[in-house]
Amino acid sequence: MTVIEPQSPAVAISGPLTGKVVAVTGAASGIGREIARVFLQAGAKVATLDINHRALESLAPEHGCTPYACDVTDTQSVAAAFDAIASDLGGLDILVSNAGSAQQGAIGDLPMGELRRSFDLNFFGHQNACQAAIRIFRRQGRGGTILFNISNQSVNPGKDFGPYGIPKAATLALMKQYAVDHGHEGIRSCGVNAGRIRSGLMTDEMILERAQARGISPREYMAGNLLGLEVTASDIADAFLHLALMDKVNAAVLTVDGGVMATSLR
């Protein structure tokens, strides 16, 4: 694990999370980058974690966060990063477990190694980060919040998206288990089921491919919801902030996809 030399934090912004320390995994691009920006604007001290060193280095001066190079699939890397966060920033209050990747393939034809690699990141990566956060929360004795970036694939599987959706379904169960097992410690666990978002996971090439498979345009594909509107990474980041501020909400899933009945929890 490599800790990128922390830069002098930006001038603190007063907001609803002033004084709170937030760790965001997978923060160097896409949704994670927006989450870091939104939480910083809410007044938090934000630690950004990612395996992409170069992207992290560009994120720090842009938003004023504190970067840590970390591979969430490596327990030692995760432990070292979280210990450094607690030491550098004075503790930890909120974990936004966001890191992931969107593998594709027909599940019956998929090499087992590919599925295991997806689970390593899209399920066990969350577990590694959560266990590290739990240790800090317990030391502090004041509870904490864990927020998961799940996916609406967790409740509405897409064709040839099983390598991604299956571990995401397991992550939905993981979120609920943390709420059951640790709610009595004052540790809240909630998640966001994001819809189709242009990001490092869903590239323009992937969007075109998925749209062509359905015989529609990329615009129609991205706005294929009840509102007919494309959802952005900023919308997802705002949802995480709302959940962070809702002190009496636990084991909750907020679906942000413009309204798709197949993803509506019931």
Helices and strands as residue ranges (DSSP letters): E 21-25, H 30-41, E 45-50, H 53-63, E 66-69, H 75-89, E 94-97, H 112-122, H 124-140, E 144-149, G 152-154, H 162-182, G 183-185, E 187-194, H 204-214, H 218-222, H 233-245, E 253-256, G 261-263
